[in-house]
Amino acid sequence: MLFELENLCKKYGRLTALQGISLSMDADAVGLLGPNGAGKSTLLKVLLGLLPFSSGDAEVLGHDVSNNAKTIRRNVGYMPENDCFLPYISAVDFVSFNGQLCGMPRNQAFRRAHEVLFFVGLEEARYRQLGEFSKGMKQRAKLAQAIVHGPRLLFLDEPTSGLDPQGRDEMLSLIEDIRARDIRVVLSTHLLPDVERVCDHVIMLNEGELVYAGAIADVQKEDEQLLEVRTHMADDELLDRLKERDFEAFYDDDRLKVQLTDELGAEEVLKTAVEHNIQIRHFVPEQLTLETAFLRLLDEANQDLS
């Protein structure tokens, strides 16, 4: 089992960062999603044993976090969001040092550092100081230190943050290659297309609470009957009229979407438009994207909090 969490709480004084999270997750690649301040980075650090949690229970790869944090860190690689190195040391020294911190003998860690730096595309720059690296090179170096000890599981905290489109694509390709080597991945990010590309399961957090945990296909399947509708200069009016008839209608990137049900189908949408002399210009079925599903679940969670 990847994770077993039971009523997991983490408090910073009066602030509750994780509010009683319970879930069981067994997957090869999990996306960890949520807005800023949702508790994503806190959850990763708690599961690594780097932050003590306030109450509850947590297991990672079958190991209890409270009693086996060192064992977990030997089996888990961690790529933090922020830079975690001294600018004047070389990439190979940085990566080999992290290998030694994970229990590798010095010579083995140094040899392995060369191998993983070659894997991430930094073989020509491995003796350069990290302070001279570009943003993309620093991200690759952080990825190299996370996999130097051959972990079974990899925690990635915003690995594509700040990268240009090409750098982002190359980083995701590296993560896909890591997955193919039977290393399980947890990807924490605010970029939902990255999760759709790499992951098959997702954990969604909002203000420290669990919104959803399960397969991406399942959360998308909940809303297969989705229409994208455009009118002749009357999108807002149609939106209001549909809501009056109990349709679930909303905007997604300035595009009007309408959720259909067994009782309220496409024919009723057209009937509503005709009754109010609204001209339909675009009427296309659409499968729910992960981004749309996430935003809707987030909206429901915020309504429950209010």
C-alpha positions in Angstrom: 0.0 0.0 0.0 1.4 3.4 -0.9 -0.4 5.4 1.8 -2.6 4.5 4.8 -3.8 7.7 6.6 -6.2 7.7 9.5 -7.5 11.0 10.8 -4.2 12.7 10.2 -3.9 16.2 11.6 -1.1 18.8 11.6 -1.4 22.1 13.5 0.9 25.1 13.6 -0.3 26.8 16.8 -3.9 27.8 16.1 -3.6 27.1 12.4 -4.7 23.6 11.3 -2.8 22.7 8.1 -4.2 19.1 7.8 -7.7 18.5 9.1 -8.3 14.8 9.8 -7.3 13.3 6.5 -8.2 9.6 6.1 -7.4 7.6 2.9 -6.0 4.4 1.6 -4.0 4.7 -1.7 -2.3 2.1 -3.7 -1.2 3.4 -7.1 1.9 3.8 -9.2 1.6 7.6 -9.9 -0.5 10.0 -7.8 -1.1 13.7 -8.4 -1.4 15.8 -5.2 -3.5 18.8 -6.1 -4.8 21.9 -4.3 -4.6 25.7 -4.2 -1.9 27.5 -2.4 -2.1 26.9 1.3 -4.1 23.7 0.8 -1.5 21.6 2.8 0.2 19.8 -0.1 3.8 20.5 1.0 2.9 20.0 4.6 1.5 16.5 3.8 4.7 15.5 2.0 6.9 16.6 4.8 4.7 14.8 7.4 4.8 11.6 5.4 8.6 11.8 5.2 8.8 12.3 9.0 10.4 15.8 8.5 7.4 17.4 10.4 5.7 15.8 13.4 2.0 15.5 13.0 -0.4 16.5 15.8 -2.7 13.4 15.8 -3.8 10.4 13.8 -1.8 7.7 12.1 0.1 7.5 8.9 1.9 4.7 7.0 4.1 5.0 3.9 4.9 1.8 2.0 3.8 -0.2 5.0 6.0 1.7 7.5 4.6 3.7 10.4 5.7 7.3 10.0 6.0 7.9 13.8 8.4 5.0 14.4 10.1 4.4 11.1 10.8 7.8 9.6 14.4 6.9 8.7 13.4 3.7 7.0 10.8 5.7 5.0 13.4 8.3 3.9 15.8 5.5 2.8 13.0 4.2 0.5 11.6 7.6 -0.7 13.3 10.3 -2.8 12.2 13.9 -2.2 12.5 16.8 -4.6 11.5 19.9 -2.7 9.9 22.9 -4.3 12.6 25.4 -3.0 16.3 25.2 -3.7 18.0 23.0 -1.2 21.7 23.4 -1.9 24.8 25.6 -1.3 25.5 27.6 -4.5 29.3 27.1 -4.4 29.3 23.3 -4.5 29.4 21.3 -7.7 26.4 19.2 -8.9 28.3 15.9 -8.5 29.2 16.8 -4.9 25.7 17.8 -4.1 24.1 14.6 -5.5 26.7 12.3 -3.9 26.4 14.0 -0.5 22.6 13.4 -0.6 23.3 9.7 -1.5 25.5 9.5 1.6 22.8 11.0 3.7 20.6 8.2 2.6 23.1 5.6 3.8 25.2 4.9 0.7 29.0 4.4 1.1 31.0 7.4 -0.1 32.5 5.8 -3.2 29.2 4.2 -4.2 27.4 7.5 -3.8 30.0 9.4 -5.9 29.7 6.8 -8.7 26.0 6.8 -8.6 25.9 10.6 -8.7 27.7 10.5 -12.1 25.1 8.0 -13.4 22.0 10.0 -12.3 23.4 13.3 -13.5 23.9 11.7 -16.9 20.3 10.4 -16.8 18.9 13.9 -16.1 21.1 15.5 -18.8 23.7 17.3 -16.7 26.7 15.1 -17.5 28.6 18.1 -19.1 27.8 20.4 -16.2 28.3 18.0 -13.3 31.5 19.7 -12.0 30.1 23.3 -12.3 28.9 25.1 -9.2 25.2 25.0 -8.7 25.0 28.8 -8.3 25.9 29.1 -12.0 23.0 26.8 -13.1 19.8 28.0 -14.8 16.4 27.3 -13.3 15.9 24.3 -15.5 19.4 22.9 -14.6 18.7 23.4 -10.9 15.5 21.4 -11.2 17.3 18.6 -12.9 20.0 18.6 -10.2 17.3 18.4 -7.5 15.7 15.5 -9.4 19.1 13.7 -9.5 19.6 14.0 -5.8 16.1 12.6 -5.2 16.8 9.4 -7.2 20.5 8.9 -6.4 19.9 6.2 -3.7 17.5 4.2 -5.9 14.2 4.9 -4.0 11.0 2.9 -4.4 8.9 6.0 -4.2 9.5 9.6 -5.3 8.0 12.7 -3.9 8.1 15.6 -6.4 7.0 19.1 -5.1 6.4 21.4 -8.1 9.1 19.9 -10.3 8.1 22.0 -13.4 7.6 25.3 -11.6 9.3 28.2 -13.4 10.3 26.2 -16.4 9.6 27.2 -20.0 7.4 24.9 -22.2 10.4 22.9 -23.5 11.9 22.5 -20.1 8.6 21.5 -18.6 8.1 18.9 -21.4 11.6 17.5 -20.8 11.1 17.3 -17.0 7.8 15.4 -17.5 9.5 13.0 -19.9 12.1 12.3 -17.2 9.4 11.6 -14.7 7.7 9.3 -17.2 11.0 7.5 -17.7 11.3 7.1 -13.9 7.8 5.6 -13.7 8.8 3.1 -16.4 11.6 1.9 -14.1 9.1 0.8 -11.4 9.6 3.8 -9.2 6.3 5.0 -7.8 5.6 8.8 -8.0 3.7 11.4 -6.1 3.6 14.6 -8.0 2.5 17.7 -6.1 1.7 20.6 -8.5 -0.8 23.3 -9.4 -0.4 22.4 -13.1 -3.2 19.9 -13.8 -2.1 19.0 -17.3 1.1 17.7 -15.8 -0.9 15.4 -13.5 -3.1 14.2 -16.5 0.1 13.3 -18.4 2.0 11.5 -15.6 -0.5 10.2 -13.1 -3.4 7.7 -12.9 -4.7 8.7 -9.4 -5.1 11.9 -7.6 -5.5 13.4 -4.1 -7.2 16.7 -3.9 -6.8 19.0 -0.8 -8.5 22.3 0.1 -7.7 24.2 3.2 -6.2 21.1 4.8 -9.2 18.9 4.1 -9.5 16.0 1.7 -11.7 16.8 -1.3 -11.2 13.6 -3.3 -8.9 10.6 -3.5 -9.1 8.0 -6.2 -8.6 7.3 -9.9 -8.5 10.2 -12.3 -10.8 8.2 -14.7 -13.4 8.0 -12.0 -13.6 11.7 -11.2 -13.9 12.4 -14.9 -16.4 9.7 -15.4 -18.8 11.3 -12.9 -19.6 14.0 -15.6 -19.4 12.4 -19.0 -22.5 14.2 -20.1 -21.1 17.7 -20.5 -22.0 20.2 -23.3 -20.0 23.2 -24.5 -22.5 25.8 -25.7 -22.0 29.1 -27.5 -24.7 31.5 -28.5 -25.1 34.7 -30.5 -24.2 37.3 -27.9 -26.4 35.7 -25.2 -24.2 33.3 -23.2 -25.0 35.0 -19.9 -28.7 35.0 -20.5 -28.7 31.3 -21.4 -26.7 30.6 -18.3 -29.3 32.4 -16.2 -32.2 30.7 -17.9 -30.7 27.2 -17.5 -30.0 27.8 -13.8 -33.7 28.7 -13.4 -34.5 25.3 -14.8 -32.1 23.6 -12.3 -29.4 22.9 -14.8 -25.8 23.0 -13.6 -24.2 25.5 -15.9 -20.9 27.3 -15.5 -18.0 29.0 -17.3 -14.7 27.3 -17.9 -12.1 29.6 -19.6 -15.0 31.9 -20.8 -16.7 28.9 -22.4 -20.2 28.0 -21.2 -20.6 24.4 -20.1 -23.8 22.6 -19.2 -24.0 19.4 -17.2 -26.7 17.0 -18.4 -28.5 14.5 -16.3 -31.1 11.8 -17.1 -33.9 14.3 -16.3 -32.3 17.3 -17.9 -30.9 16.4 -21.3 -29.7 18.2 -24.4 -33.2 18.6 -25.7 -34.1 20.7 -22.7 -31.1 23.0 -23.3 -32.3 23.6 -26.9 -35.9 24.0 -25.7 -34.8 26.6 -23.2 -32.9 28.5 -25.9 -35.9 28.5 -28.3 -38.3 29.7 -25.6 -36.2 32.7 -25.0 -35.2 33.4 -28.6 -31.5 32.6 -28.0 -29.6 31.6 -31.1 -27.3 28.6 -30.6 -24.0 28.8 -32.5 -22.0 25.9 -30.9 -23.4 22.8 -29.2 -20.8 20.1 -28.7 -20.6 17.2 -26.1 -17.4 17.3 -24.1 -15.8 14.9 -21.6 -14.9 16.6 -18.3 -11.2 17.5 -18.0 -9.4 17.0 -14.7 -9.1 20.8 -14.4 -12.8 21.3 -14.7 -13.5 18.4 -12.3 -11.1 19.8 -9.8 -12.6 23.3 -9.9 -16.1 21.9 -9.5 -15.0 19.7 -6.5 -13.2 22.7 -5.1 -16.3 24.9 -5.5 -18.4 22.3 -3.7 -15.9 22.0 -0.9 -15.8 25.8 -0.4 -19.6 25.9 -0.3 -19.6 23.2 2.4 -17.1 25.4 4.4 -19.2 28.5 4.1 
